[in-house]
């Protein structure tokens, strides 16, 4: 099973929508599962019509196993595990970092996925959930929008992949443009930054959005990228030491205040 983590570093750019959309596209010819790794904002159940929750099974060896929920995205079956399926609506998840990381580890390792591809919807930032997933991911897809504010956070997410050595398939630029009824293309944000990774494809802002984006026409570029993913070269030891010294100085200064 290949694990594809969908990350950004920035919230509100469409990671959950594109996680589900990528899963839907791959499910045309493959067995696919989705892991909702955003524990404090589990939105996968809001995008997929999920009826029920995963089963927790005790095997003969007394080790618990998780049986994912089978759901359908526009007629295509996927296996789903999300904390949002097991907690009441609007209930906050107030866990310490160690508990969050352990929860993600257990959902990943104890679930009987029975799939060719596992799509992981990651939360924004570089918190414990992301740190648990990224070293175990086979590939990463970076989601961005054409905004300077977003590009800053996305750039930090890409640098995290550099540190872990995780292969990057490329960038999907969401909400990149608006296509008028007359056929003219409008660039709403009009910000462009070279992130140093391949651009897989761009997607428009749509007034007819219904929860997922059909990517059947783009899935070939995603599959092709798996044959030649980008692995960013790590920084030199000297550069890493400089950053570590700077970070320590900042922490010490904060403690003194």
C-alpha positions in Angstrom: 0.0 0.0 0.0 1.3 3.4 -1.0 0.7 6.3 1.5 0.1 9.7 -0.1 0.0 12.6 2.4 -1.8 15.7 1.4 -0.2 18.7 3.1 0.0 22.4 2.9 1.1 24.1 6.0 -1.7 26.6 5.5 -5.3 26.2 6.5 -8.3 26.9 4.3 -6.6 26.0 1.0 -8.7 22.9 0.2 -6.7 20.0 1.6 -9.7 18.0 2.7 -11.6 18.6 -0.5 -8.6 17.6 -2.6 -7.8 14.6 -0.4 -11.3 13.3 -1.1 -11.1 14.2 -4.8 -7.7 12.4 -5.2 -9.2 9.4 -3.5 -12.2 9.5 -5.8 -10.0 9.7 -8.9 -7.7 6.8 -7.8 -10.7 4.7 -6.8 -11.7 4.4 -10.4 -9.1 1.7 -11.0 -7.7 1.0 -7.5 -8.6 0.1 -3.9 -8.4 3.3 -2.0 -8.6 4.4 1.7 -8.7 7.8 3.5 -7.2 8.6 6.9 -8.4 11.8 8.4 -5.3 13.0 10.3 -6.7 16.4 11.3 -7.8 15.3 14.8 -9.0 18.7 16.0 -10.8 19.5 12.7 -12.0 16.2 11.3 -13.9 17.3 8.2 -13.7 14.2 6.1 -17.2 13.1 7.3 -18.6 16.4 6.2 -17.4 15.9 2.7 -18.1 12.2 2.3 -21.6 10.8 3.1 -20.5 8.5 5.9 -23.1 6.4 7.7 -21.7 4.6 10.7 -18.3 4.5 12.3 -15.2 2.2 12.2 -15.3 -1.0 14.1 -12.8 -1.9 16.8 -12.0 -5.6 16.9 -10.1 -7.6 19.5 -8.3 -10.5 17.8 -7.3 -13.8 19.3 -4.0 -12.2 20.4 -6.0 -9.6 22.3 -4.6 -6.8 20.1 -7.2 -4.4 18.9 -7.6 -3.9 15.2 -9.6 -1.2 13.4 -11.9 -2.0 10.6 -12.5 1.1 8.4 -15.9 2.3 7.5 -16.8 1.6 3.9 -18.2 4.7 2.2 -18.9 5.8 -1.4 -17.8 9.0 -3.2 -20.0 9.5 -6.2 -20.5 5.7 -6.5 -16.8 4.7 -5.9 -16.1 2.8 -2.7 -13.4 3.9 -0.3 -12.4 2.9 3.2 -12.5 5.7 5.8 -11.1 6.2 9.3 -11.7 9.5 11.0 -12.0 10.6 14.6 -14.9 12.7 13.4 -16.9 9.5 12.9 -16.6 8.6 16.6 -17.2 11.9 18.5 -20.4 14.0 18.8 -20.9 17.0 16.5 -19.1 20.2 17.7 -17.2 18.4 20.4 -13.7 19.7 20.8 -10.6 17.4 20.9 -8.4 18.7 23.7 -5.5 16.3 23.6 -1.8 16.8 24.5 0.7 16.5 21.7 1.8 13.0 22.8 -1.8 11.7 22.8 -2.5 13.2 19.3 0.6 11.6 17.9 -0.2 8.2 19.4 -3.7 8.3 18.1 -2.5 8.9 14.6 0.1 6.1 14.9 -2.6 3.7 16.1 -5.1 4.6 13.3 -2.3 4.2 10.7 -0.8 1.0 12.0 -3.8 -0.9 13.5 -6.3 -0.4 10.7 -6.9 -3.2 8.2 -6.8 -0.9 5.2 -6.9 -3.6 2.5 -6.1 -0.9 -0.1 -3.6 0.0 -2.9 -3.5 3.7 -1.9 -4.0 5.4 1.4 -4.7 9.2 1.2 -3.9 11.0 4.4 -5.6 14.4 5.0 -3.1 16.3 7.2 -3.8 19.3 9.3 -2.2 22.7 8.8 1.2 23.3 10.2 3.9 20.9 11.4 2.3 19.6 14.6 2.5 16.1 16.1 0.0 14.5 13.7 2.0 15.7 10.7 5.3 14.7 12.3 4.0 11.2 12.8 2.7 10.8 9.2 5.4 12.4 7.0 8.3 10.0 7.8 6.0 7.1 6.9 4.5 8.6 3.7 5.7 7.2 0.4 4.7 10.5 -1.3 3.5 14.0 -0.5 1.2 16.2 -2.5 1.5 19.9 -1.7 -1.7 22.0 -1.8 -1.5 25.8 -2.3 -3.5 28.8 -3.4 -2.0 31.8 -5.3 -1.6 34.0 -2.2 1.6 35.4 -0.7 0.3 34.6 2.7 -0.3 31.0 1.8 2.9 30.6 -0.1 4.9 31.4 3.0 3.3 28.6 5.0 3.5 26.2 2.0 7.2 27.0 1.7 7.8 25.9 5.3 5.9 22.7 4.6 8.1 22.0 1.6 11.2 22.6 3.8 9.8 20.0 6.3 9.7 17.4 3.4 13.4 18.3 2.8 14.3 17.6 6.4 12.5 14.2 6.4 13.6 13.3 2.9 10.0 12.5 1.9 9.4 12.3 -1.9 7.1 15.1 -3.3 4.8 14.4 -6.2 4.3 18.1 -6.8 2.0 21.1 -6.2 -1.7 21.3 -6.8 -2.6 25.0 -7.0 -6.2 25.4 -5.9 -8.5 28.4 -6.5 -6.0 29.6 -9.1 -8.4 31.5 -11.4 -12.0 32.3 -12.1 -13.3 31.4 -15.6 -16.0 33.9 -16.8 -19.0 32.7 -18.7 -17.5 34.6 -21.7 -14.5 32.4 -21.5 -12.1 35.0 -20.0 -9.8 33.9 -17.2 -9.5 36.2 -14.2 -6.6 35.9 -11.7 -8.3 36.8 -8.4 -5.2 36.6 -6.1 -2.6 37.4 -8.8 0.3 36.2 -6.7 2.9 33.8 -8.1 5.8 32.1 -6.4 8.1 29.4 -7.7 8.0 26.8 -4.9 10.8 24.8 -6.5 8.6 21.7 -7.1 6.6 20.6 -10.1 3.2 22.1 -10.6 0.9 19.1 -11.2 -2.1 21.1 -12.2 -4.2 24.2 -11.3 -7.9 24.3 -10.4 -10.4 27.2 -10.7 -12.7 28.8 -8.3 -16.1 27.3 -9.1 -19.6 28.4 -8.2 -20.9 24.9 -8.9 -18.7 23.2 -6.3 -20.5 20.2 -4.7 -18.0 18.8 -2.2 -15.5 17.1 -4.4 -13.6 18.0 -7.6 -13.6 15.4 -10.4 -10.0 14.8 -11.2 -10.3 11.9 -13.6 -8.6 14.0 -16.2 -5.7 14.9 -14.0 -5.1 11.6 -12.3 -2.6 10.5 -15.0 -0.3 13.3 -14.1 -0.4 12.2 -10.5 0.4 8.6 -11.4 3.2 9.7 -13.7 4.7 11.8 -10.9 5.0 8.6 -8.8 7.6 7.4 -11.3 9.8 10.5 -10.8 9.0 12.2 -7.4 11.1 15.1 -6.2 13.4 14.4 -3.2 14.9 17.7 -2.0 18.5 17.7 -1.0 19.1 18.3 2.7 20.8 21.5 3.8 24.5 21.3 4.7 25.5 20.5 8.3 26.8 24.0 8.7 23.5 25.5 7.6 21.6 23.1 10.0 23.9 24.2 12.9 23.3 27.8 12.2 19.5 27.3 12.3 19.7 25.3 15.5 21.8 28.0 17.2 19.4 30.7 16.0 16.4 28.7 17.3 18.1 28.1 20.7 18.8 31.8 21.0 15.2 32.7 20.3 14.0 30.2 22.9 16.4 31.5 25.5 15.4 35.1 24.8 11.7 34.2 25.3 12.5 32.5 28.6 14.3 35.6 29.8 11.2 37.7 29.0 
